[in-house]
Amino acid sequence: MRLLFILSSLLIYFISSAQAQYQTSLLDAALTKNANAVVRFDELHVSLNSKNSMSIQRSRVVTVLNESGNKYAMPYVGYDNGRKVKDISLIIYDKEGKVVDKFRKKDFKDASAVDGSTLYSDSRVKYYPYMPIDYPYSMELVYELSTSNTGEIPAVWPLLEDFMISTEKSRLVIEYASPQLKPIIKEKNFDGIDFKNLSTDTSLVYLAENIAAFKNESYSPSFGKIAPQLLIRPVNFHYEGYDATINDWNDLGIWMHKNLLSKRDELPVGTKEIVKNLVKNETDDLEKAKIVYKYVQENTRYISVQVGIGGIQPISAIEVDRVKYGDCKGLSNYTKALLKAVGVDAYYVHVEAGSDKIGFEEDFPNLAQGNHVILAIPYQGKYFWIDCTSQIHPFGFIGDFTDDRTVFVIKPDGGELVKTTSYLNNENYQKSKANCDLDSDGGITGEIIIQSKGIQYDNKFGIETQSDDTIKKYYKNYWGTINNLDIETYQFSNEMETVEFIEDVQINARKYASKNGERILFAPNIFNRLKNVPPRYQNRKLPFEIQRGFLDEDEYFIAIPQGYVLESIPEPIDIQNQFGSYRISIEEFDGKVKLTRKLAINQGHYPKENYKEYRSFLKQITKYDASKVVLKSNI
């Protein structure tokens, strides 16, 4: 009887312990603070069995605290012809840590990773479309992969995955069968992180625990620049039938050009003749390149497949020419082949693309860095960069998707890291000129012409392809401080040679000004007010970054209604500091109110202690931008 009691007690203890393991209420408060989800346990176990044999095991449990945390618990794994899914399973726990559902490999859906494409038919994903019915819940995903491509070791092991997600326990294990297979590890942003390096002669082992979530503060640097992570790169590896030994970026460039790009640039004779005929009257290589780029824009379309999905080798130029579409790798290689056909050199380039500027690690040559491919065209001692996936960007203008970052240029004789075009401060320029008439009822009519360059061009030029309804909604939102706004007419001029976008808009607005007896009050800065001030923080944790500076210049003339005169106007303002400058003046000019405004914001990285000063600067701008003049009836 006593033995039965002991066994029963032990059974209850083990069941309770298992259930309590993922009980949400037991989570440390430091891990749930500022978090939408908590990674309870995440282990990556890589076994490098030989130069052409690798297995990857992943075990990951994440507790989702609210709906915003669902994106961190998406159960899926990608695979292709070179990477096989040996097993995959999923367990769902409720907030008490009790198992509420289990799914095995046969329960997972299987789909193409690239919809609508036959070129990438072997790129697939196994996933389970789990829909939570209550929060919090926990999800445990376990899978195992096998591959002969040992160059596909995961390039980054993140100890934190994103803002607003914390980590309770993270473990990386890489076992290697011989010293030659040992990869190189780089620790990044490890200050203040509780971790242990438990590596041995045959394995690399890192363990980290209790890493609190980072709150995404206004103007925070991109997460990849501040997050703790382990960068991983193989030195001796095998990829898609080719062996490699990579010690620097030059080695990697030679290997990629020889094995992954060579002989992928063949084209049908007919296509060669087409492009040769297009450039037959041109002798300048840059002008030839512009013609070829336009041909690609008009005759192909882009499908989204990142570097790393579908491999890193581009589809052959012949295939892209046949189907008239491709991903960034395929279209860049195709354009490179067309340029070669007309005698113009171009180099294939890996880049980490996105609105955040993230460059390659200069001391860490890695096959897996980058998520996009563009081309570099050498001309008169500099590179012209083109993104072959865009059907609308001007030649040589890459915008904020790939600007101002270190990229990997792949040449026949080696690779090199190069900085792409930087659109700095005053180059991101907007000039606004307006002439308006104010009537005695407070209504306003007028015309504004806006010229935009640099990143300000990039932010705007796409509007010309939108519908009339979308364009009018855009302006009503953009000029949200103008009550009762109607857009009467608009015209656009997209100057692609000079990369300028010009907007000519005519507006009217009833009761723009406030009328009070014999006086009229209105803000002469009608069209370009800074409206938003970033939030105040009692105890800011992170540094801040102004990723892109800009320069705005505005000149507005507002004719005052007959029978009124200026009674009062604000004093001129001139502010200059490390973040930029702001000047605004309002004066009477030939029976009109004239506003002159100039705002310059400087790109830069700043310590958290300077954030209060920057916020104060913006707060002053919003105040003076809203300054009003008073008109008084003289009748």
N, C-alpha and C positions, 0 to 999 in steps of 0.2 A: 504494500500500500504506500509505504513511504517512498519507494523507488518510483512508483507511478506518479506520485505527487511531484517528485524532483524532476522527472522527465517532462511532465506537463508544465512545470514552472519554467524549465529551460526553453521549451518550445514557445511559450508565451513571450519570454524574454527576447528570443531571436526574432520572432515575428514583429514585436514592438520595436526592436532596434532597427530592423530593415525598414519598417514604415517611418520611423522617426528620422531616418537618414535624410530624406528630402522633405521633411515637415517644414513648412514655410515659417511658422512661428518661432522656430529655433535659429533662424538666420540672425547673424550679428547685425545690430542696427546700423553699424558703420557701412555695411555692404548694401543695405536697402536705401540708405540716404542718397538722394539724387539719382536713383536707379529705376529704370523701367524693367530690368531683368537682371538676374544674377547667374553667372556661370558657376554651377556648383562644383563640377569636375570636368576637366577637359584634358585628355591625354592623346598625344600623337606618338605612335610607336612605328618607327621606320626601320626596316631590316634590309640592309644592303648586303645581299647574299653573294653577289658577284658583280662584275662590271655591267652585266646585262640582265640582272635579276633583282627586283626590289618588291617588297610587300609593305603596305601601309595599313595600319590599323588605327582607327579613330574611335574614341569613346567620349561622348560629350553629354553632359546633363545640364540643362538650363532651366531655371525657375523664372517663369514669366509673371511679373507682378501686375501688369495691366495691359490694355490693348496695344499701347505703343511699343511694348516689348515683344510682340508676336514676330516681328521681322527677324529676331535673333533666335527663333526656334523653328526655322523652316527645314523640315527633314528631307534632304535631298543629297545626291552625290552624282557628279558627272563622270562619264566614261566614254571611251571610244575604242577603236580597233586595237590600240596599243595599251589600253588600261582596262582591266576586267574587274567587275564587281563580284568578288567571291561570296560575300554575304552581307546582309544589311538587316537591321531590326530596329524596332521602335517601341518604347514603353511610355505610357502616359500615367502620371501620378497626380492625385488631387492635392489640395493644400495641406492635408494631413499626412501626406506621404504614402497614401494607399494607391495600389495599382488599379487603374480604372480601365485600361485597354492595352492590348499588346498586338503588334503587327510584325509579320515575318516578311522575308524577301518576296514571297509570292503575292503579298498584299499590296506591294508598292506599284505605282503606275510607272510606265516606261514611255518616254516621249523624246522626240527630236529636240535637241538643245537649240536648234536654229530653224524656226518655222519657215516654210515656203522655199526651202533650198535643197537642191539635189547635190550641190557641190560638197555640202557638209553633212551628208546623210549619216556618217558614222559618228557624229558628235551627238551623244544622247545623255539623258538624265533619268535617274530613278528617283521618284519622289512620292511622298504621301500627303494628300491634301487635307491635313488635319484642321478642323474648325473647333476651337475651344468654346465651351458653353459656360465656363465660369473661371474666375480669376481669384487668387493665383493658381497656377498649375505648373507642373514640371514635366519636361520631356527628355528622355534618354535615347540618344541615337548612337548606334554602334554599327560600324561597317568595316569591311576589309577589302583592299584592292591589291591587285598584282600587276606588275608591268615589267617589261624589259628595258624601259627608258629610265635609266637611273639619273639622267639629267633633269628629271621632273620631281626631284625632292621639293616639297613645299618650300617656297622661297622665304616665307615669313611665318614665324610662329608668334601670334599676338597674345601678350599677357592680358591686354584689354582689347576688346574688339571695336569699341566705339564710345562716343560720349554716352552717358546715362546707362551704362551697363558695367557691373562690377564682376570681380572674379574671386571665388572662394579658394579654388585649388586648380593649378595648371601644371602639367607635366609634359616635358618633351624628352623622348628617348630615341636616339639614332644609334643603332648597332651596325658595325661594319666588320665584314669578314676578314679584311686585311688592312694594314695601315694606308695603302694606296687609295683606298676607298673613303677614307675619313674626310668628311666635308669640313669646311671652315665656317665658324660661327662668329657673328658680330653682335655684341650686346649694344642696344640702343635705348637711351632714355631710362636707364636703370636706377637713377638716383632716387633714394627713398623707397625702393621696392624690396620687399622681403623675399629673397630668393636664395636658392642653394645650387651650387654647381657640384654634382655628384658623379662627374665623368670618370671613366676608367680607361684602361688601355685599349678596350674594344668597343667602347660606347661613349656617346655624349649624352649626358643626363642633366636636365635643368628642372628644378621644382620651385614654384612660386605660389604664395598663399596670401589670401586676405588683401586684395588690391581694391581699394575703394573706387567707385565710379568718378569720372571727371564730369563736372557740370559744364555744359556748353555755354560759356559766357559770350556776350556780344564781342565781336571782333577777335574771337579766339583764333589762334593759328589752326591750320588744318590738323585733323586728329593724327595723321601719320607723322607729323613733325614732332609731336610731343608725347605720343603713346609709347609705353614700354614694349619692346618687341625684340625678338631674336631673328636676325637675318641669317639665312642658310644658303650656302652655295657649294655645289660639288666641284671638285678639281679634276678628277679622273672619272669620266662617265661615258655612258652609251646613250645615243638618242637616234631613233628611227634608222637603225642600221649603221650609224657612224660612231666611231670612238672619238673621244676628245680629251685633251689635257689643257686646261685653261688656268693661266697664272695672272693674266692682266687683260685689259680691254682690247689690246692689239691682238692677242691670241684669239680672243672670242670673235673678233671681226673677221680674221682670216678663216677660222673654222666655219663660221656661219656662211660667209660668201662662197667658200669652196663646196660645202656640203648641202646647204639649204637653199641657196639662191642660184647657184650655177646651173645653167641650162634650163632655167624656168622662164627665160625671157624670149623664147622662140615665138614667132608670129606667123600667121598665114601670109602668103605672098600678096594676096589681094589687099589685106589690111595695111601692109607696108607701103604698097603703092598709093593707097588713099592718103596716108599722112604725108608721104613724100610730095604728093601733088599739092596738098594744102600749104606746104611751106616752100614751094618751088621758087617763089619770088623773094624769099627772105635769105639774107646772108648772116644776120646776127643770131647767135644761139639763144639769147633770151627771148627774142621775138618768136623764134621757132617754138620755144618751150611754151609760150603763152598760147599759141595756136593749138598745140597738142593738148594742153590742159583744157582748153575750151571744147575740143573734140571729145575728150573723156567725159566732161561734165554733161555734154549733150547726148552722149550715146551709151552711157552706162548708168546703173543705179547701185546704191549702197545697201547692203544688208549687214546688220549688226552682229559681228562675231568677234569677241575680244581676242587679243593675243593670249595664247594659253588654252583657248577653246578651239578645237579643231587643229591643235598643234601650233607650232610657231613657223612652220614652213608655208609659204604662200601657195595658193592654187596656181597652176601654170598659166601664163599669159594666153596661151591658145584656148584654154577652157574658158577664161573670162571673156575673151573675144567672141567665143561661140554663144555663151548664154547672156552676155551683156550685163552681168551683175557680179558683185564680189564683196568680200569684207575689206577691211582696211589693208590687210596683207595682200590680198589678191589685186585690188585696184591700184595700190602703190606699185606692185611688181609689174602690172600691165602698163601703167603709165611710163614706168622706167623703160620697159621694152619698146614702147612707141617712140620715146625720146632717143633711144639708142638707134632706132631705125632711121632717124633723121640726123644722126650725128651729134646728138647732145648728151653729155654726161649727166648722170643723176645717181644719187646714192640712197639706198634703203635705210630708213631711220626708225629706231625704236624710241618711244616716248611715253612717259606717264602723263596721259591726257586728263583733262578735267578743269573745272573752274579754279580749283586749288593748285597753286604752283608747287609741284613736287618733282624734284630732279633726281637723277641717278646718283647712287653712292659712288663717289670717285675712287675710293679704295676698295671697292667690292664688286669686281666683274662677275655678273650673274646672268645666266641665260634667261631667267624668268622676270627680270625687271622690265617694266613697261607694260602698258595695256593697249597700245595703239601704234600704228605705223604711218609715217608721212615720208615725203621725199625732200632731199636737199639737192639743189642744183647749183654747182659751183660756177661763179661768173665774176670775172674781174676782181678776184681776191676775196670774195665774200660768198656766203650761201644765200640763195633764195629758197624759202621753204614753201612747199605746197601740200595741202591736205587733199588727197585724191578722192576722199569720201564725200566732199562737199560739192553740190551742184550749183551753188549760188555765190560762194566766196570769190572775191577778186584774186587774180593770180598774185602770189607772193604775200597775201594777207592771211595770217593764221588765227587771228583773234585770240580770245581768252582761253581757248581750248588747249592750246599747246605753246603759248607764248612764254618767254622769260623763264626757261628752265633748262637744266642740263639733260641732253639727250645723247643717244648712242648712234653714231654714224658708221655704217658698215661699208667698207671699201674693199676692193680686190686685194690690196696689200696690207689690210689690217683695219682695226676699229679705233675710233677716237670719241671722246666725250666733247661735245660742243654745246654752247648756249644758243638757244633759239632767239629770234627777234624779241626785243623788249619794248613794249609800248609804255613809256615812262611819263608820268605826271603830265606836263604840258602837251605831250603828244596825244593824249586822250582829251580832245578839245571839243568844246561846244560853244558856238557863237550864236546868240539870239538877238534879233532885231524886230521890234514891233512898233506899229503905229495904230493907235486906238482913239476912239471918240467916246467920251462920257456924256450921257444926256442928263437932263435936269431931274429925271426920275430915278437916276442911279444905274440905268442900263449902260452896257458897254458893247461896242462893236469894234472890230479891228482885224488886222492881219499880222501874223508873226512868221518870220522866216528863220529857220534853225539850220545851221550848218554843223555837222558832226564828223569827227575824225577819230582814228585810233579805236580804242575799245568802246568809245561812245558810238562810233559808227557801227561796230559789231553788235551793240545792244539794240540798234534801231533798224538797220537796213532791211531786215526780214519783213517788216510791216507792210512793205509795198505789195507783197503777194497775198495779203489777207483780204477778207471780204469787207465790203463797205460797213456792215454792222460791227464787225470786229474792230475796224479802225476807229470808228466813232466811239466805241466803248473804251478803247485804249486811251484816247485823248481825254475823255471825261474822267477816267481814273487818274491819268497823269496830271491833269489840272483839277484835281479834286477840291481845291480851295475856291474854285469859281462856281458859285451857285447858279442854277438854272442855265447851265452852259449848253449851247447848241453849236454843232460843227456844221458850218454852211458849205464850205468847199475845202478841198485839200489837193495838193499836187506834190509828187515826189520826184526827185532827180538823184539817181544812183550813179555817181561818177566813179566807175570801176578803175579807170586808169590812175586817178589821183586818190582813190579810196576815200571819197567824201559822200555823205548822204545829206541831201537838202530837203527840208520839209517846208512847204508853203501852205499855211492853214489860215482860213478866215473863220472868225467866231462871232457869236453874239451871246450876251447873257443879260437877262432881266434882273434888275435890282442887285447888281454886283456891289454897288456902293450903298451905304446906309444913309438915309435921309432923316434929319432931325430938325424940324422947323426950317429955319433959313440956312441950315448948314448941311453939307454933304461930307461924309467920311469915307475914305477908301484907301486900300493898300496899292501903291503904284507897282509893286513887284507882283505882276499879274501871273506870270508864266513859269517862274523858276524859283519857287520857295523851297528851302530846306524845311521839311515838316517834322521829321522824326529825330528824336534824341535817344541814344541808346540807354538802356536801363542803368540805374545806379546800383553799386554793390557795396555793402558794408565791409565785406572782406573778400575782395577779388583774389582768386587763386592763380589765375593764368596770366601770362604776358598777353599783349594784344598786337595785332598785325593789321596794317592797312595794305592790302595786297596790291591795289592799283590806285595810283594817284590820278588826278584829273584837273582840268582847268575849264571853268565856265566864265564866259564874258557875256553880259547882257546890256542892251541899250533899248529902253522903251520910251516912246513919246505918247502922252495921253492928253488929248485936247480937252480942255475943261468946257463945260456948257456955257453958253452965252448968258450973261447976267450974273456970273459968279467970279470971284477972285480968290486967290490963295490967302488963307488966313494964317495957317501954320504948317511948317514942314519940319521933319526930323533933322537933327544935325548930322553931318557926314561922319562916317565910322571908318576907321582904319585899324585892323588888327593883324599883327604878324607874330608867329611863333614857330616852333620846330615842326608843327604839323601842317603848316601852310600859311595862307594869308586870306584876308577878307576885307574888301573895300566896298562901300555902298554910299552913294550920294544922291540926293533928291533936290532938284532945283527947278525954278521957273525958267522957261526958255520959250520966248516968242509966243506967249499965250498958252503954253502947254506945260505940263509937268513932265520933266525929263528924269528918268532913273538910269543911273550908270552903276553897274555891279560887276565885281570880279571876285571869284572864289577859286582858290587853288588849294588842293589837298595833296600832301606829299606821301608817296609810298614809303613804307618803313616798318621795322620791327621795334617794339617799345616794351620796356619793363612794365609790369602791372602797376607800379607806383605812379606811372604817368597817365594812367587811364582817366583819373578824375579830372586832370587838366584838359585832356582831349575832349571829354564829355562837356566840360564847361565851355570850351571853344565852340562846339556844335550848338550848345544851348544859346550862346550869344548870337550865333548866326540865325537860328530860328526866330529869335526875338526881333532882330533888326530886319530880317526879311519880311516880317509881318507889319513893319512900321506903316503908319497911316498919315495921310495928309488931310487937312481940313479946308474945305472950300466954304465961302460965305457969300450969300446973295448980296449983290450991291444994288439991287433994284428997290 
